[in-house]
């Protein structure tokens, strides 16, 4: 005997139907609007009442609606989204995406989420209206409604160096951050350093946590203590490297070497060392992370971990275009490119006691 209430039966029927491919007509009938109105919502048109747009978007998500390829007329664009757009790091990423876009006859649209790790809803609507070939998100991600919005328009997206866990079904490109932190710290240990400090990146970012975990692993493997007093949490900015560098170097038991979570913080540390009259590498060894072009030209040239930023950006752009050609289907969910230690003149054996 089926004791389900009519509304429960109706809900089950809708869920069952949502596993099938819905047509615009079916979506329109459920929403109580015309098919052209649903099409306007899909195309990001502004001439739709907010309540109607919300109702239609909800049904598109519920039915898992995806545009068929014949319907998805894409603009010759790749959307590139940064959480912050203000450093040489970002320029390397832009060059990588531009290289692929140029090969494919596409242009790149840049946007910034003003430090937020998830772009605002307005951004998602703008992307839906532009209908690009794909979206590359750098150090950021999408919430469920944004993912559903892009998916319903058959706009693929890839996350490069995700700040948090992007989810098993979200394609992402990263680097071997843990291995890089391990290699940087092991290099300092092998030079004879025993008091090695660290200036990390933001703890909310996976790449930052992986680098400092590699630092800890290198110390533990060498049977050296991990001193919390020698670790400072930074934010990947030059000013923070300077400020936290002063804190570390003013300690009576200051470190003889510091692993900085990125090159910009390492350069801030250079400034702090100069202010305190410490010479690099005679009094202090410094290792950075990224291998930005400036690392080769500072005095002394910076020992750092090379993160292949341009190659990562190229891989992300190619992957998002491949997803578009395959209608979003890909077996690759996480790709990591290798880091490598680049030894220059900022590291040496510690000064004699």
N, C-alpha and C positions, 0 to 999 in steps of 0.2 A: 504494500500500500504506500503510495507516494503522498506524504503529508506536507510537502513543501508548499509554502505560501506562493501566491501568484507572482509577487514581486521577486521572490527568491528564484523562481523558475525563469523569470524574465532576465534576471542578472546572469544566471548560468548560461542561458542561450546567448546573451551578448558576449560573455567571456569566451564561449565556444566559438562564436563567429569571429572574435578578435584574433583567433589563431589563424584565420584565413586571410587572403588578400582582399581588402575592402576596396570598393570603387568609390569614386567621388559621389556618385548618386546615393550610395548606401550611407555615407557619412552625412550627406546633406539631409537625407530623410530622417536620420536619427537626431540631427541638430534642429530640424524644423526650418531649414533655410533652403535656398536654391543651390544647385551645383556651381553656378558662377560665383556665388558668395564664398563657397569653400575654396574655389580656385583663387579668389582674391586673398584669402587668408594664407594659402600656400605660397603665393607670390609676394607676400609681405606688403600688400596694398594698404594704404592708410584709411581708405574710405569704407571701413567696416566698424560697426559699433563695438566698443570694448567688451560688452557682455556677450555679444555674438562671437567675437574672436576667441574669448575664453572658452565658450562652450564648444566651438569647433576644434580648438587646439586640444581640449580634453579628449574629445572623441578620436582625434588623430593619434594621440598617444595610446588610448585604450585599444584601438584596433591595430596598433603597430603599423600604421599606414606608411608605405614607401612609394614615392613616385616611380613609375616605370621609366626606363631609360628614354623612351620616345618622348615622354612628357618633360624630362629634366633637361631643358635647354640651358646649358651652363654659360656663364660669362667667362671670358678668357682671363681669369684671376685666380691667385692663391691668396687667401687671407692669412697673415702672420700676426699673431697676438703675443705681446709681452706683458708680464705683470709690471715691469719697469723698463723704460727705454732710455738709458742714460749713460752707457759705458761702452768701452771698446769691446767688451764681451758681446754686447748686442750687435755690434757692427760685424763681428765674425759670423754670427748666425744669419744676419741679413744677407751677407755675401753668399753664403751657402745656398739659401733659398733662391736668391736672385740667379745664381748659376743655373739651377735646374729650370727655373721659370723661363730664362732666356732660351735655353735649349728647346723648350716646348712652345715657344711663341706666346708666353703668358706674362702678365704683369703681377706685381705684388702689392697688396694693400696692407699697410701697417696700422696697428692699433695698440693701445696700451690700456691696461685695466687699473692704472693709478695705484699700484702696489697690492691690489686685491688678487687673491689666487684664483678667483672665479670672476669672469667678466660679467657686467651687468646685463639685465634682460634687454635693454635697449640695443646693446651690441648684437645679441642673438637675432633680434628682429631685422637689424640692418644687414647682417650676413644672409639671412633668408631672402631678403629682397635683392641682394647682389647676385645670388646664385653662383658662387665661385666654384671652381673645380674641387676645392678642398680647403681645409683649415689646419694650420699648424699652430699649436699652442705651446708657448715656451714658459716653463716654470709655473704653469697654471693648469686649470682643468675646467670641466663643465659640470653643472649640477644636472639632476635628472631631467628637468623640464627643458633645459638647453640641449641636452643630448637628444631628447625626443624630437625637439623642433628641427634640428639639423637632419636627423635620421629620416623624418617624414618628408624632407625635401631632397633626399638622396645626396646630401652634402657630407662627404667623408671627413673625418678629423683624426689627427695624430697629435699626441702629446710628446714634446721633447723635454727631457730632463724633468719629469713631473715632480711637483713639490710634495705631493702625498701619493698614496696608492691610487692609481688611476682606475683600477678595476681590471679583472682578468680579461674582460672582453674589449678593452680600450687599447688600440695599438700605441706603442710608445717607443721612443728612441732615447737611450741614455749612454752613460760611460761607466767604466769599471771604477767607481769612486772609492770603494773599500780598498781595492788593490792599490790605487793611487796613494791613499793615505798611508797604507802599509809600506809602500816603496819609499815614500818621502821620509818617514820616521826611521825606517831601517837604515837608510843612507846616513842619517845623523848618528845613529847608534854605532854603525861601522866606523865612523870617523873618530869615535871615542867619547861622544857626548853622553852624559848620564842624567843631566837635568834639562829635559826638553819640554818646552812649553808649547801650547797650541792656542791659536785664535780661530775659533770655528765660525761657520756660518749659522744661519737661523736654525734652531732645533726643529722647527715645523717642516723643514725641507729634507726629503729623503737623501739627496745627494750630500748635504751637509752632515747628517747623522752617519752616513756610510764612511765619509772621510775621517771623522774623528774616531769611529769604531776601528778603522784600519790603523790609526795612530795608537790607540790603546793596545790593539793586538800585537803591534811591533814591540811595544815596551814590555808587554807580558811575556812574549816569546823570548825576549832578551833577559827575562827575570829582573826587570827594572820596575820600580814602583810607579803606579799611575797616581800622580799627586794632583788632586782636584784644585789645589791652590795655583797650579801652573796652567790651568785651562780657563779660557775666557770665551764666552758666547758672543759672537759678533753678528754682523748682518751683511757681510760681503762688500762693505763700502770702505773707501780709503780713510775717511775721517775716523771710523771706528777702529781700524787697524792702528792708527796713530794713538788714539786715546787708550785703548786696551794695551798697546805696546808700552806706553808710559807706565801703566799699572804694573805690568810684569817686570819691566826693567828697573823699576825703583825698589823692588823687593830686596831685602838684605841678602836673600839667598836666590838671587835672580837666575833665570835659566841661561845656559851657555848657547842654546839654540832654540829656535821657535819654528814650528810648522804652522803656516798661515793657511786658512781654508780657501783662499783665492789670491791671485796676484795683487789685486787692489789693496787688500788688507796687508799684504807683505810690503807694499810700497809705503803704506802708512806707518808700518813698523820701522822701515828705513828712516823715515823722518823723525820718529821718536828716538831712535838710536843716535842720530846725529845731534839732536837737541841735548842728549845726555852725555855727549862726548865719547860714545862707543863706536869703535870701528868695525865694519863688516868686511871680511869675516874674522879678523884678528881677535875681536872681543865677543862677537856674536855671529852665529851662523843662522841664515834664514832660508827657508824653502817655501815657495808659493804653490799655487795650483791654478792651471788653465793654460799657461804659456801664451799669454797675449803678446802681440808684437813688441810692446814696450818693455817686456821682460829682458829682451836682448840688449836694450839700449841704456838702461839705467846703470848707475855706477855704484857698486860693481854689478855686472850682469847677473840676473837672478836665476839661481837653481830653482826649478819648478817641475811640477807634474804636468805633462802635456795632455790636455783634454782636447780631442780632435773636434773642436766646435764646428768648423766649416763642414767637415765630413758628416758630422751628426745632423746638421741642418740639411745638407744635401740628401742624406738618407731619409729624413723625415718628409721632405718635399716629394721625393720619388715614391715613397710608400703611400702618401696620401693620394697621389695621382694614380698609382696602381689600384688602390681601393676604389677609386671612381670608375676605372675601367672594368673592374670586377664586380661592380655594383655593391661595394662595401664588404665583400667576402675576402678574408685573408686568414691564413693560418699563423701568421707572425703577430704575436701580441706584444712581445718585448724584445728589443734588440739592443745589445750593449756593445759599444765600440771600445777598443782597448786604450787605456792610458799608458803613458811611458814617462819615466824620470829623465829630465834633461839637466845634466850637471853643468853648472857654470861657475862663476867665481864668488858666489855669496856664501859658500860653505867651505869649512876647513876644520881641522882638528881643533879641539877646545884649547884655550890658553892654559898654560901650566899653572897649577895651583901655587 
